């Protein structure tokens, strides 16, 4: 269980990026946080990862206080952030140093195989396409078998075709070990394809305007009428959070 | 046609296409056309009596001078002395440039504390130190080596500091995500990240090292290639001067090539414009 307990973040320049964000994500759950740009969703994810510490509030993973990066928490950024001086296999195995060589090689080979890049193990990052590079980053994040994977708009820099492919791929990978997955996005369709729940964020200061369940069976058909209906529903909720006067509306006004 | 293209381009192990053997040989050879052409033209004009070649000796005279100097062991002795001075000065300059550059790049406090002073010192033309160095360290090896070290220090210092300062924060964060300790962060993230800029600064530093060894040997030396230069001037032996210059060129190029070749295995990952 990953718990964000009244997390607030004020930057040194006085900007209030997050205010009293509380979320609970159970084991095996797939939570999507959606909101417009600048609403504090990346700040929230960084606080959850331990890369930044919240000004107030706490992040707890199975009762442990998270104040810095933890081995059970994996992170995937918007950019692949591969180390350009390491070949693909070495990049994937980056977090495994210190383990026996044979185990490392075996786990790296398996992870690369699972993201479908077995033939690219020996190439340099510069030789990969954007989608391939992000696959390597996924393999690198999953090879340490984290119980939480945090994803900060991981597919937003990719073209629509590659994005859909990687979303399905991520679901397959998630299904194997079922880690807690928290994904931040501004893409409604992505939120509906992936999320078992969707948290909607509002900006200035960043806060959770509401959390909804996604009552769609998996695998989800992006073209089905039910999918369209959910899309309209999320859009409406996002819309209402946009037009509301900041500070006037009650916070959790639609909890389902 | 397709068959020809395929057979002439052997595909390397990493999938990099190797150039055909002929092109690999011919491309560097292009660079030889101008200097060889000039040498041949000058040789011919002296042989044909168009010039006396007394002040600008033709290649054949330079070669025979080189051969004479080499036969007596003079050239080797002078070259070895100069090489030792450059090596010692370069080593000192690199050690201090790297250490202090890494410190001022890594720590904001050290940067604010030390960098302004060093930038101030950098503004002084290094040759201006010569009289003071002679007073301080004498006219023998110490003052020469310190002058060379000073020349090497600044490009290395600037290169290392700039490289550390410009390491991508996002890459450093990857190190944090995998909870690297301080030393591991330096070894696995910072060092490889600064490597390309570091090699460039080493090569720039080496170039200045060769420049300053001449200045150092001008300020009074009884040995060294710089001595051959002043000796050739005083005794009116232009061929000896050119022979020393040619030796400088060869040694400078060779030492630069050694650094480049030694660094090449660490820089194979670079995604550079020049990778053609």
Interface residues (C-beta under 8 A of the other chain):
Chain A: X49 X51 X68 X69 X70 X71 X74 X75 X77 X79 X81 X83 X84 X85 X86 X94 X95 X97 X122 X123 X124 X125 X126 X127 X144
Chain B: X14 X15 X170 X171 X173 X174 X176 X177 X178 X179 X188 X189 X192 X193 X195 X266 X268 X269 X270 X271
